[in-house]
Amino acid sequence: MCDEVNGFIKRVKLWERRCEDGAVSCFLLLDAHLTTTDVDRSLVVKMVDADFNQYFHDIEAKSENIEL
């Protein structure tokens, strides 16, 4: 579970960086909409910075305590 949460957090950070650059190809419907309409991408492409650490603040400590 810890690996899944850490992987998801990394993907969110990657998506955020790509969206800041205007690249939304990882969001297929949004990309298709922006490609087919006359919309200013800079106004649409803003990602909410969800702080997942507030929910998983101790994920590293818990993952170290798991016995394999």
Secondary structure as UniProt FT lines:
FT   HELIX           2..20
FT   TURN            21..22
FT   TURN            25..26
FT   HELIX           28..36
FT   HELIX           41..44
FT   HELIX           52..54
FT   TURN            57..58
FT   HELIX           59..64
//
